[in-house]
Amino acid sequence: MRTTAGTWIHRRKLAAMRRDTVRRARLSRECQQVVQRVVQAAWAAHCRAGSPVATVAVLRARQA
């Protein structure tokens, strides 16, 4: 009886961990996308230094 209860608890724990990992993966993916967008905007600004278009791109990325 104890072993089945132990396995049940273990399974619950594993399921919770898996759910947590999925949630974390989704969060990190969103963060990566935001970071990528900001980096691309910053790189564009760096490439066209002093151009108003670059400043607008950076501001847009910050808002997103």
N, CA, C and O atoms as a MOPAC input file, in Angstrom:
PM7 MOZYME 1SCF
protein

 N      0.83000 1    -1.20400 1     0.00000 1
 C      0.00000 1     0.00000 1     0.00000 1
 C      0.86700 1     1.25700 1     0.00000 1
 O      0.59900 1     2.22500 1    -0.71200 1
 N      1.92700 1     1.20800 1     0.83200 1
 C      2.78100 1     2.39000 1     0.93000 1
 C      3.46300 1     2.69100 1    -0.40100 1
 O      3.61200 1     3.85200 1    -0.78200 1
 N      3.87800 1     1.63200 1    -1.10800 1
 C      4.60000 1     1.83100 1    -2.36300 1
 C      3.69800 1     2.51500 1    -3.38900 1
 O      4.13900 1     3.42700 1    -4.08800 1
 N      2.43200 1     2.08000 1    -3.48500 1
 C      1.52800 1     2.69300 1    -4.46200 1
 C      1.31400 1     4.16500 1    -4.13300 1
 O      1.29500 1     5.00900 1    -5.02900 1
 N      1.15200 1     4.47400 1    -2.84100 1
 C      0.99100 1     5.86900 1    -2.41900 1
 C      2.24200 1     6.65800 1    -2.78800 1
 O      2.15100 1     7.78700 1    -3.27100 1
 N      3.41200 1     6.06000 1    -2.56000 1
 C      4.67000 1     6.71800 1    -2.90500 1
 C      4.77100 1     7.00000 1    -4.39000 1
 O      5.18200 1     8.08400 1    -4.80500 1
 N      4.38500 1     5.99900 1    -5.19700 1
 C      4.44200 1     6.17600 1    -6.64900 1
 C      3.47500 1     7.26000 1    -7.07700 1
 O      3.78400 1     8.07100 1    -7.95000 1
 N      2.29500 1     7.27100 1    -6.45600 1
 C      1.28000 1     8.27000 1    -6.79400 1
 C      1.80500 1     9.67700 1    -6.51900 1
 O      1.67700 1    10.58100 1    -7.34500 1
 N      2.40700 1     9.83900 1    -5.32000 1
 C      2.97200 1    11.14500 1    -4.95000 1
 C      4.08400 1    11.51500 1    -5.92400 1
 O      4.17800 1    12.65500 1    -6.38000 1
 N      4.92700 1    10.52700 1    -6.23600 1
 C      6.03500 1    10.75400 1    -7.16700 1
 C      5.50600 1    11.20700 1    -8.52300 1
 O      6.02800 1    12.14400 1    -9.12800 1
 N      4.45100 1    10.51900 1    -8.99500 1
 C      3.85700 1    10.88100 1   -10.28900 1
 C      3.31300 1    12.29600 1   -10.25700 1
 O      3.49900 1    13.06700 1   -11.19800 1
 N      2.63400 1    12.63200 1    -9.15500 1
 C      2.08700 1    13.99500 1    -9.02300 1
 C      3.21400 1    15.02100 1    -9.08600 1
 O      3.11400 1    16.05000 1    -9.75500 1
 N      4.29900 1    14.70300 1    -8.36100 1
 C      5.44200 1    15.61600 1    -8.31700 1
 C      6.03900 1    15.77600 1    -9.71100 1
 O      6.35600 1    16.88600 1   -10.13800 1
 N      6.19000 1    14.65100 1   -10.42000 1
 C      6.74400 1    14.69100 1   -11.77200 1
 C      5.86700 1    15.52600 1   -12.69300 1
 O      6.36900 1    16.33900 1   -13.47000 1
 N      4.55500 1    15.32600 1   -12.60600 1
 C      3.62700 1    16.07200 1   -13.45500 1
 C      3.73400 1    17.57000 1   -13.17000 1
 O      3.75100 1    18.38400 1   -14.09300 1
 N      3.80500 1    17.92900 1   -11.88700 1
 C      3.93100 1    19.33500 1   -11.50400 1
 C      5.23500 1    19.91800 1   -12.04400 1
 O      5.26300 1    21.03600 1   -12.55900 1
 N      6.30600 1    19.14900 1   -11.91700 1
 C      7.60300 1    19.60700 1   -12.42400 1
 C      7.55200 1    19.82800 1   -13.92900 1
 O      8.06300 1    20.82200 1   -14.44500 1
 N      6.91800 1    18.87200 1   -14.63000 1
 C      6.83100 1    18.97600 1   -16.08000 1
 C      6.05100 1    20.22800 1   -16.47100 1
 O      6.43800 1    20.96600 1   -17.37800 1
 N      4.92700 1    20.45100 1   -15.75400 1
 C      4.11100 1    21.63100 1   -16.03200 1
 C      4.93400 1    22.89900 1   -15.81100 1
 O      4.88700 1    23.83200 1   -16.61400 1
 N      5.68600 1    22.91900 1   -14.71600 1
 C      6.51000 1    24.07100 1   -14.37500 1
 C      7.56200 1    24.31100 1   -15.45600 1
 O      7.80900 1    25.45000 1   -15.85300 1
 N      8.18300 1    23.21900 1   -15.92900 1
 C      9.21100 1    23.33300 1   -16.96000 1
 C      8.62200 1    23.91600 1   -18.23300 1
 O      9.23200 1    24.77400 1   -18.87100 1
 N      7.42700 1    23.44500 1   -18.60400 1
 C      6.76800 1    23.95000 1   -19.81200 1
 C      6.48900 1    25.44200 1   -19.67100 1
 O      6.72500 1    26.22800 1   -20.58800 1
 N      5.97800 1    25.81000 1   -18.49100 1
 C      5.66600 1    27.22600 1   -18.25200 1
 C      6.92600 1    28.06700 1   -18.34900 1
 O      6.92900 1    29.13900 1   -18.95500 1
 N      8.01100 1    27.55900 1   -17.73600 1
 C      9.26700 1    28.29900 1   -17.74500 1
 C      9.80100 1    28.40800 1   -19.17100 1
 O     10.31200 1    29.45500 1   -19.56900 1
 N      9.68300 1    27.32800 1   -19.93600 1
 C     10.16700 1    27.33500 1   -21.31400 1
 C      9.41000 1    28.37800 1   -22.12900 1
 O      9.99900 1    29.10200 1   -22.93200 1
 N      8.09100 1    28.44700 1   -21.91200 1
 C      7.27800 1    29.41400 1   -22.64800 1
 C      7.70600 1    30.83100 1   -22.27300 1
 O      7.82700 1    31.69800 1   -23.13800 1
 N      7.93300 1    31.06100 1   -20.98500 1
 C      8.35100 1    32.37700 1   -20.51300 1
 C      9.68700 1    32.76600 1   -21.13000 1
 O      9.84900 1    33.87500 1   -21.63800 1
 N     10.64500 1    31.83600 1   -21.08000 1
 C     11.97500 1    32.14400 1   -21.59900 1
 C     11.91700 1    32.40700 1   -23.10200 1
 O     12.66100 1    33.23900 1   -23.62200 1
 N     11.01100 1    31.68100 1   -23.80800 1
 C     10.87900 1    31.89700 1   -25.24700 1
 C     10.38100 1    33.31600 1   -25.50900 1
 O     10.88400 1    33.99800 1   -26.40200 1
 N      9.38700 1    33.76300 1   -24.72600 1
 C      8.87100 1    35.12200 1   -24.87800 1
 C      9.95800 1    36.14100 1   -24.57100 1
 O     10.10700 1    37.12900 1   -25.28900 1
 N     10.71300 1    35.90300 1   -23.51000 1
 C     11.80200 1    36.80700 1   -23.13900 1
 C     12.83100 1    36.89100 1   -24.25800 1
 O     13.30100 1    37.97400 1   -24.60500 1
 N     13.17500 1    35.73600 1   -24.81600 1
 C     14.15500 1    35.69300 1   -25.89600 1
 C     13.66900 1    36.51600 1   -27.09000 1
 O     14.44500 1    37.24900 1   -27.70200 1
 N     12.37400 1    36.38800 1   -27.41600 1
 C     11.83200 1    37.13700 1   -28.54400 1
 C     11.93100 1    38.63300 1   -28.29300 1
 O     12.31200 1    39.39100 1   -29.18500 1
 N     11.58900 1    39.06300 1   -27.07600 1
 C     11.66400 1    40.48100 1   -26.73400 1
 C     13.10100 1    40.96400 1   -26.81200 1
 O     13.38200 1    42.01500 1   -27.38900 1
 N     14.01300 1    40.18600 1   -26.22400 1
 C     15.43600 1    40.55000 1   -26.24700 1
 C     15.92900 1    40.64700 1   -27.68200 1
 O     16.64700 1    41.57900 1   -28.04300 1
 N     15.53100 1    39.66100 1   -28.50400 1
 C     15.94100 1    39.65500 1   -29.90900 1
 C     15.47400 1    40.93200 1   -30.60800 1
 O     16.23000 1    41.56600 1   -31.34500 1
 N     14.21500 1    41.29400 1   -30.36000 1
 C     13.64900 1    42.48100 1   -31.00100 1
 C     14.43400 1    43.72300 1   -30.60800 1
 O     14.76300 1    44.55700 1   -31.45100 1
 N     14.73400 1    43.83600 1   -29.30300 1
 C     15.47600 1    44.99900 1   -28.80700 1
 C     16.87900 1    45.02700 1   -29.40200 1
 O     17.36500 1    46.07600 1   -29.82400 1
 N     17.52600 1    43.85800 1   -29.43200 1
 C     18.88600 1    43.77700 1   -29.97000 1
 C     18.89200 1    44.16200 1   -31.44800 1
 O     19.76000 1    44.91000 1   -31.89900 1
 N     17.91600 1    43.64400 1   -32.19700 1
 C     17.84200 1    43.98000 1   -33.62300 1
 C     17.65200 1    45.47600 1   -33.81600 1
 O     18.29000 1    46.08700 1   -34.67400 1
 N     16.76300 1    46.06500 1   -33.00600 1
 C     16.52000 1    47.50900 1   -33.10200 1
 C     17.78300 1    48.29100 1   -32.76000 1
 O     18.13000 1    49.26400 1   -33.42900 1
 N     18.46500 1    47.84200 1   -31.70000 1
 C     19.70700 1    48.51400 1   -31.29200 1
 C     20.77100 1    48.38800 1   -32.37600 1
 O     21.50800 1    49.33500 1   -32.65300 1
 N     20.84100 1    47.19100 1   -32.99200 1
 C     21.81400 1    46.97600 1   -34.06700 1
 C     21.49500 1    47.86500 1   -35.25300 1
 O     22.39400 1    48.44100 1   -35.86600 1
 N     20.20200 1    47.97800 1   -35.58000 1
 C     19.78300 1    48.85700 1   -36.67900 1
 C     20.17400 1    50.29900 1   -36.37000 1
 O     20.64800 1    51.02700 1   -37.24300 1
 N     19.96900 1    50.70000 1   -35.11300 1
 C     20.33900 1    52.05400 1   -34.70500 1
 C     21.84400 1    52.24500 1   -34.81600 1
 O     22.31900 1    53.30700 1   -35.21900 1
 N     22.58800 1    51.20500 1   -34.45500 1
 C     24.05100 1    51.27000 1   -34.52400 1
 C     24.49800 1    51.39400 1   -35.97900 1
 O     25.42200 1    52.14600 1   -36.29000 1
 N     23.83700 1    50.65100 1   -36.86600 1
 C     24.20100 1    50.67700 1   -38.28700 1
 C     23.90400 1    52.04400 1   -38.90300 1
 O     24.69100 1    52.56700 1   -39.69100 1
 N     22.74900 1    52.61500 1   -38.52900 1
 C     22.38600 1    53.93000 1   -39.07000 1
 C     22.48700 1    54.96300 1   -37.94700 1
 O     21.49900 1    55.60000 1   -37.58000 1
 N     23.67700 1    55.11300 1   -37.42000 1
 C     23.87800 1    55.99800 1   -36.27000 1
 C     23.51100 1    57.42900 1   -36.65000 1
 O     23.95200 1    57.95700 1   -37.67100 1
 N     22.69300 1    58.03700 1   -35.79900 1
 C     22.32600 1    59.44000 1   -36.00000 1
 C     21.11900 1    59.61800 1   -36.89800 1
 O     20.65000 1    60.74400 1   -37.06600 1
 N     20.59400 1    58.54300 1   -37.48500 1
 C     19.42300 1    58.70500 1   -38.35000 1
 C     18.14900 1    58.62800 1   -37.51000 1
 O     18.07000 1    57.81200 1   -36.59100 1
 N     17.15300 1    59.46100 1   -37.80900 1
 C     15.91600 1    59.47200 1   -37.01200 1
 C     15.16200 1    58.13900 1   -37.08700 1
 O     14.45800 1    57.76200 1   -36.15000 1
 N     15.31800 1    57.43400 1   -38.20800 1
 C     14.62700 1    56.14800 1   -38.37200 1
 C     15.06500 1    55.17700 1   -37.27700 1
 O     14.24200 1    54.46400 1   -36.70400 1
 N     16.36400 1    55.15600 1   -36.99300 1
 C     16.90200 1    54.23900 1   -35.98100 1
 C     16.31400 1    54.55400 1   -34.60700 1
 O     15.94200 1    53.65000 1   -33.85800 1
 N     16.23600 1    55.84300 1   -34.28500 1
 C     15.69200 1    56.23500 1   -32.98400 1
 C     14.24800 1    55.76400 1   -32.85100 1
 O     13.84800 1    55.26600 1   -31.79900 1
 N     13.46900 1    55.92100 1   -33.92000 1
 C     12.07000 1    55.47800 1   -33.91600 1
 C     12.01300 1    53.96800 1   -33.70400 1
 O     11.17600 1    53.47800 1   -32.94600 1
 N     12.90200 1    53.22700 1   -34.37200 1
 C     12.91800 1    51.75800 1   -34.24400 1
 C     13.21300 1    51.35800 1   -32.80000 1
 O     12.57500 1    50.45500 1   -32.25900 1
 N     14.17400 1    52.02700 1   -32.18300 1
 C     14.52600 1    51.71100 1   -30.79300 1
 C     13.34600 1    52.01500 1   -29.87500 1
 O     13.02400 1    51.22200 1   -28.98900 1
 N     12.70500 1    53.15800 1   -30.08600 1
 C     11.55100 1    53.52500 1   -29.25400 1
 C     10.42500 1    52.51100 1   -29.41800 1
 O      9.78500 1    52.12800 1   -28.43900 1
 N     10.18000 1    52.07700 1   -30.64700 1
 C      9.12300 1    51.08800 1   -30.89900 1
 C      9.43700 1    49.78500 1   -30.18000 1
 O      8.55000 1    49.16600 1   -29.59100 1
 N     10.70800 1    49.36300 1   -30.22700 1
 C     11.11200 1    48.11400 1   -29.58100 1
 C     10.92300 1    48.22500 1   -28.06100 1
 O     10.51900 1    47.26200 1   -27.41000 1
 N     11.21800 1    49.40500 1   -27.50400 1
 C     11.06000 1    49.59500 1   -26.05800 1
 C      9.59800 1    49.48600 1   -25.66200 1
 O      9.27400 1    48.93000 1   -24.61200 1
 N      8.70600 1    50.02000 1   -26.50800 1
 C      7.27200 1    49.98000 1   -26.20500 1
 C      6.74500 1    48.55900 1   -26.26000 1
 O      5.89600 1    48.17600 1   -25.45400 1
 N      7.24600 1    47.76900 1   -27.21400 1
 C      6.72500 1    46.40700 1   -27.40600 1
 C      6.99500 1    45.53600 1   -26.19100 1
 O      6.62600 1    44.36200 1   -26.17900 1

